[in-house]
Amino acid sequence: MILCTVTNDLTYDARMHRICGTLAAHGHAVTLVGRSLPHSIPLEDKPFGQKRLYCFFQKGFPFYAEFNLRLFIFLLFARYDAVCSVDLDTLPAGCLATLLRRKKRVFDAHEYFTEVPEVTDRPFVKSFWEMVARICLPYYRYAYTVGPALAKIFQEKYGLKFGVVRNVAPPLPPIRGGEKHSNHHEEEIREGLLPSNLHQEGSRENFLPPSWRGRGGLLYMGALNEGRGIEAALEAMQQLDHVQLWLAGEGDLSDRLRRLAVQLGVEQKVKFLGYVIPDDLRILAAKAWLCLNLLENRGLSYYYSLANKFFLSVQVGVPVLTMNFPEYRALNAQHEVAILLDDLTPQTVAQTVKKLMKDQDLYVRLQQNCLAARKEWNWEKEEKVLLGIWKEVFAG
């Protein structure tokens, strides 16, 4: 039995659904443990177990302290052979409980936790989580992260070998009869139903102007949080005609961004879609014309990131507008699937989108490269690395 621990409410965590699903499909009993939020929706059935812990506090240090206490108590009595602590915010409970019970432990660094914008600009908070890492990680033999750059940094910093399990998307689902993908199947995916909250706004043929019908919109997927470049995207919309911006997610800046859209006079061009479950997000991404991955260079976590949204966009054959950061630059050198931005300003975003709209040959080349790259960058290949790590864990 493997317990994987996170601090989200499980519903929208496509990465952990993928990891836990793979482990379960290969004979492991798995339970994903997270938190209950006031707005949490009922959990969908998965091939692995799911457990939510209720917390009175919902944010800040009181939440992390309470969650780790509740998680520690849960881990003292639960049945398991190994605990996989995802990021530093679940590490204290996982480390202490497995030491006391002499169970196996694995660390999954989903991001460079002490270098995210919400932490890196707060010296006390940053030093606290660095202390957690220094105390706990010496007790770990097995760890993995999402990209080679972060693996190298963590290995040098903590003296612990980190494997690399990239956050890549699974292949498109097979069509009837187990046939291979075809252009016809690609169109079936693109013409599927929109997520219900987008469908309520009307079909894309209704809300897109004539020159954009059949193209889709500009899609941002993820939390509406600091450092994600969403403000720049909203301001860029002032310079872009016949374009829709779709924001799929919620976060700390949700209310502020909605007000900003109104202040900028672009509220008719922007669709705030709210939370979108992973299965619907995949359909939505396939309907986009361009996916946005605009991160501000505010800490090493973003600078060395390798986001799921990048791989999801490639998997559904949609080019990406992303930052010229090391990991994306390296991938784009293998397969040119993205336009890389050297700076993040509304002017640069708007000019780049306009250029791509005019250069049909470039767009088609990027799209075709996505279809080639997805044969290499997919979960069917990446899961072998994950399974190899867990084989070592139980062999050891």
N, C-alpha and C positions, 0 to 999 in steps of 0.2 A: 504494500500500500504506500503510495506517494501522496503527500499533501503539498500543494502549491499555494503560497500565501501572497495576497495582494491587498492593497488598501482601497481599491475601487469596488463598485457594486456588482461586478462580473458581467452584466448584460452586454456592455459594449466593448469588452476586451477581446478583440479578434485575435490578438497575438496569443493570449493564454488559452483561448478556445482551441486554437490550432495546435499548440504544444500539448495540452492535456488530451486532446482528441487523438493525436498521434501516439502518445504513450498508452492510452487506453486501447487503441486498435492493435497494439503490439503486445498485449497480454498483461499490462500493468493495471492494477486497481488504482484509480486516481480520484482525488477530490480537490477541487479548487475552492479555496477559502477567501472570502472577501468581507465587505461591510454592507450593512443595510443603510440606505439613504431615505430621507422623507419622500423623495419622488421615485424611488425604485419601483420598477414594474415587475410582475411575476417572472420568475426564471423559466426559460424554455428548457425542454428536455434535451439533455446532451448525453453522449456516450460515457461521460464521467460524472462523478458526484459534484454537487455544488452546495456550499454552506456560507450563509451570511451571518456575521456577528453584529448585533445591535450595539451602537454607541450613543451615549447621551450627547457628547460633544461632537461637533461636525467639522471643525477645522482648527488649524493652529496646533501649538504644542499640547494643549489639553487633549485634543483628539488623538494625536500620535501616542501619547502616554496611555490613554485609556484603551486604545485599540491593541497596543502591544501587551497590556496587562490582560485583557480579555483573551487575546490570542494565546498568550502563555498558559493561562488556565485551561483553555481548550486543548492545547497541545500536551498538557500534563496527563490528560485522561483519554485522549483520542487514540484509536488504533492506527499505527502506521509503522513503516520501516524506514522512511526517509522524509525529510522536510526540505522543500525547495523554497527558499526565501527570495522573493522577487523584489529587488532594490533594497536600499538601506532602511527604508521605513518599516519593513517587517523583519529585519535581521535580528534585533535584540531578542524578541520572543522566540524565534526559531533557533537561534544559537543556544540560548540558555536551556530551553526545553530539551533539545536533542543531546546536550551535554549531560543533563541530569538523568535522562532516560537511556543514554548510550545508544542513540540512533544515528543513522547516517544523515549528513547534511550537505546541501548543495546551494550555491549562491548564483542567482540569475540577475545580472546587472542589465536591466532594460535600458538604462541611460546612465550618464555621468551625474549621479544624483546631487553631488555637492556643487555642480557647475550649471545647474538649470537657473534661469533668471530669477525665479522665486526664492532661491537660496543663496546664490553667489554674491548678491548685493547686500546680504545680511550677515555680517561677520560672526555674530554669536551663534546663529542658527547653523551656519556653515561649519564652524568649529565643532559644534555638538555632533553633527553627523559624521564629520571626519573622525572624531573620537570613537563613535560607534564602530566605524570601519576598522580602526586600528585595534580596538579591543576584540572584536568578533572574528575578523577574517583570518587571523593566525590559526584558528581552530578548524579551518576549512581546507579540504584537499581538492575539491571539485568546484569549478565555477565556469560560467560562460557569459558572453555578452553579444551584442548585436552586430559588431563590425570589427575588422582587423585593427583599425587605429585605436579604438577604445581598449581592445584586448592588450595591445602593446603598452598603453599608458597604465592600465590597471596592474599588469604583470610587473612593471618597473616600480610602481608605487607601493604595492602590497606584497610583492614577493610571492605571488600566487599565480600559477598558470591558468589562463583563461582561454577556453575554447571559443569559437565563433559560430553562432547559430543566427544567421541573418533573418531579419523579420520579413521574409518574402511571402507573397501570396500563393495560395494553391492554384493549380491549373483550373481552367474553365471546366465546369461539370460536363461529363460525357453526354452525348446525345443518345437517343433511343437506340438500343441494339449494341451499345458499346462502340459505335463508330468513332473514328478520329474526328477532330475538329475540322470544320470546313468553313468557307466563306459564308455559306448559307446559315450555318450555326451561329457565326459571329453576328449576322443580322438578326437572328432570333433573340440573342442575348440583348442586343441594342434596342429591339422593339418590344422587350418585355414591359410589364407594368412598372410604373414609377412607384417609389415608396409612397405609402398612403398620405403622409403629410405633404409631399410635393404634389401628389395627384389632386389634392384638394384645391390647389391653386389653378387647376386646369392642366390639360396636356401641354407638352412642350410646344406643339404646333400652335396652341392658342396664345401662349405668353411670349414666344419669341417673334421678333419682327421678321418680315418676309426674307430678307437677305441672309438670315441666320437659321431659317427652318431647315431641319435635317442635320444641323451642326452640333446642337447641344450648347452648354454654357461653360463658363469658367468655374471650376469646382474646387473649393477648399474643404478638406476633410480633417476633422480633429477638434481638439479642445479650443475654445475661444479664450485663450490665455495670453499672457504677456510674451512678447518676443516672437510671435508667429507671423508677423508681417501683415496682419489682417487690416490694420489701419492704412497701410500703404496701398493695399488692394482696393479698399473703399475709396480712397482719394483718387486712385487711378481711374475709377469708374466715371469721374467727372469729365475725363478726356476721351472716354470710349463710348461711341454710339453703337446701337444695335448689338449690345452685349448684355448678357445676364451674368451676375455673380451669384453662385449658390454656396451658402455656408452651411455645411452639415456638421453640427455639433453644438455644444453649449460649454460654458466655462465661466471663469471669474469676470470676464469682460463682456458677458452677454448683453447686459442692459446698456452699458456704455457704448458698445458698438452699434446697437440699434438706434440710440440717440444720435450717434455720429453720422449714421447713414441719412437720418432726417436733416441734420444740420448741413450736410454736404449737398443735400438735394438729390440724392441718388437712391432714395428708398424704393422707387419704382423699378430700379435695375437690380435690386438685391433681394434674394430670397433667403430668409433665415429659416432653415428647415428643422432646427432643433436636433434632438438626438435621433440618430438613424442606426438601427441594428445592423450588424455586420453583413448579413445576407442582403438586405436592402441597399446597403452602401455599395455593394459590388454592382448591383443593377444600376444604381445612380451613376457610378463612375463610368460604366460602359456607355452611358448616354451623354457624358460630358464631351466637349470639344478639346478642352485643355485643362489639366489638373495643376493646381498651385501648391508649391511646397516652399513658401517664402519665410525663411527663418532669419531673424536678426542675429548678428554675431555678438551675442551677449552671453558669453560663457562657453567653455569647451564642450559641454554636452550638446549644444546645438551645432557647434562648428564641426564636430566629429560624428554627427548623427547619421543614421541610415534608416529613414522612416518607412513604416509599412505602407504609407500612402504612395510613396514612390514606386514600390514594387507592384502595388495593386493597380496603379495607373497603367504600368507597362503590361501587366497580365491581361487587362481588358483592351489593350491596343490604343491607348490614349496618351499622346505626348505630354511631357511635364515641363512646367516652368519652375526652375529651382535655383538655389544659390550655388555659386562656384566654390563649394566647400570640398575638402579633399576626397571624401568617400564618393560623392556624386560625380566629381571630376574623374575619378578612377573608373567608375562604372560607365560613364559616358564615353570614355576612351575605348572601352570594349565594344559597346553598342551605342551609337548616337541616338538616344531616345528623348533627350531633353535640351532645352535652351537654358544655358547657365548664365546667371546674372552676377556681375562683379560688384554691383551695389544695389541697395534696396531703397529706391525712392519711388514715389508715385509716377514721376515722369518716366523713369526707366521701365517700370512695369507697363505703363500705357504704350510707350513707344515700341516695346518688344512685342506686345500683343498685336498692335497694328501691323507691324512688319510681318508677323506670322500669318495674319489674315490675308495679306496681299501676296505672300509668297507660297502659292499652292504647292509648288514642287518641293519646297523645304518641308512643309507640313506632311505631305505624303511620304517623303523619305523618313521622317521621324516615326510616322505611324507604322511603316513597314519594318523599321528597325525594332519597334516594340514587339511586333509579332515574331520576329526572329529571337529577340532577347528573352522572351518569356519561356522559350524552350529550355533555356539555360538557367534563368533566375526563377525557379519555382520551388514550391514546398516539397514536392516529391523527391527532389535531390537534397534539399537542405535538411529534411527530417532524418536522413541517414546520419548526419553529424550529431544531431540531438540523441538519437538512439545509441550511437557509439559512446557518447559521454555517459549515458545512464547505464550502459552495459559495464563500463569501467567502475561506476559507483557500486553496483551490486557485486561485481567480481572482487572488488577490494574489501 
